[in-house]
Amino acid sequence: MAAEQAAPPTADEVIEVLRSVIDPELGSDVVSLGMIPNVEVGNNGYVEIEVRLTISGCPMRADIKRRITERVDIHPGVTRVHITWTEMSAEERTAAMSTARAAAQQRAPETAIGERCQVLAIASGKGGVGKSSVTVNLAAGLAQQGFTVGLLDADIWGFSVPRLLGIEGGLDAVERDGRPHISPHRLNIGKGTIEVVSTGFLVEESTALMWRGLMLTKAVEQFLRDVAWGDLDYLLIDMPPGTGDVQMGLARMLPRTSLVVVTTPALAAQRVAQRAADMAQRSFLPVLGVIENMSGFVCEDGNLHEVFGSGGGKTLAEAIDVPLLGSIPIEAAVSHGGDMGSPVILQSTGAARESFMHIVDEIVRTVAPPRVAAEESDGCATRMLAAFDAALAATD
């Protein structure tokens, strides 16, 4: 006598099982991501599952199919699993990415970076666009406004931050939470402070670091976990050019990071820089804006010479739908300030200084305003409520 066929699962039971299926690219379960809009189960044990992909040509499609089929096939009442593929709308795709980003934040490893710190990665698609100089000037400008700014030189191979700030010497160790931590170099600027960590403090500037991807990622992880950072308002990370291991590691370790992309006016540089923006989007990191460096040279007679072309920054900003935060002209004072360890933004005059100051203002006022500490927010709310109560009492 044939064994009796087990009763098929309900649609709700199938959905619960699918909560254990993790999208290999987004890192969250397919149900939470909105990828399973419909499940139907027939009396004969046939299970029909609609899977909505972020894009129709998703390279992970075969892997997702395998994971879903393996999980659902386990149920003794299932005789067949059939998957119908559809594609998400733009709104559904945005919601899925928001869900994935929130989940990544919850899974992120613990770091020494406080929750209220705004983390800005200054990135570029290629080297030679002045990314490190831009990073240092932005850090100095933020410190000049009274902020405490961490500056992490994550360009492990091409470190230049120590020279650009005129800082020398090794890194000391301090005790924190019962174990040794790296003490960053501290540079007071105006009412603020820059706290700096770089491999340039560990080796001679002329020394070549022949590290592979895993070592690079581990170095950045140590700078995030084992440095005795202060109560930072901002952390600026000078990223290595490109879209390699350090970029992917940072997205995992600090998923609340936002990117600022640096390019030059040249079309070739703009197209390469777009890859950095694409990497950010694939890692669910928001891009705050674009900075165009070396935008033109103004002679003493007032004529503008577009040495590296024109329009690259604006074109890139429009292509990735973010603001152009500013354009920095070619000026000898920028290079001279870097060689002397004195960022141009700290000088008294100059078009480059004015451009950097404008970008700093855009960051503080618009794209990444400083976060208020919870205790400050509570105190402010309490004072507002007290004032409101007083105003009500005065009208009685």
Sequence and secondary structure as in RCSB ss.txt:
>XXXX:A:sequence
MAAEQAAPPTADEVIEVLRSVIDPELGSDVVSLGMIPNVEVGNNGYVEIEVRLTISGCPMRADIKRRITERVDIH
PGVTRVHITWTEMSAEERTAAMSTARAAAQQRAPETAIGERCQVLAIASGKGGVGKSSVTVNLAAGLAQQGFTVG
LLDADIWGFSVPRLLGIEGGLDAVERDGRPHISPHRLNIGKGTIEVVSTGFLVEESTALMWRGLMLTKAVEQFLR
DVAWGDLDYLLIDMPPGTGDVQMGLARMLPRTSLVVVTTPALAAQRVAQRAADMAQRSFLPVLGVIENMSGFVCE
DGNLHEVFGSGGGKTLAEAIDVPLLGSIPIEAAVSHGGDMGSPVILQSTGAARESFMHIVDEIVRTVAPPRVAAE
ESDGCATRMLAAFDAALAATD
>XXXX:A:secstr
          HHHHHHHHTT B TTT SBTTTTT   EEEE TTSEEEEEEEESSTT TTHHHHHHHHHHHHHTS
TT  EEEEEEEE  HHHHHHHHHHHHHHHHHH    SS TT EEEEEE SSSSS HHHHHHHHHHHHHHTT EEE
EEE  STT  HHHHHT  S  EEEEETTEEEEE EEEEETTEEEEEEEGGGTS TT      HHHHHHHHHHHHH
SB   S SEEEEE  SSSSHHHHHHHHH TT EEEEEE SSHHHHHHHHHHHHHHHHTT  EEEEEEEEEEEE T
TS EE TT S HHHHHHHHHT  EEEEEEE HHHHHHHHHT  GGGSS  HHHHHHHHHHHHIIIIIS     HH
HHHHHHHHHHHHHHHHHHHH 
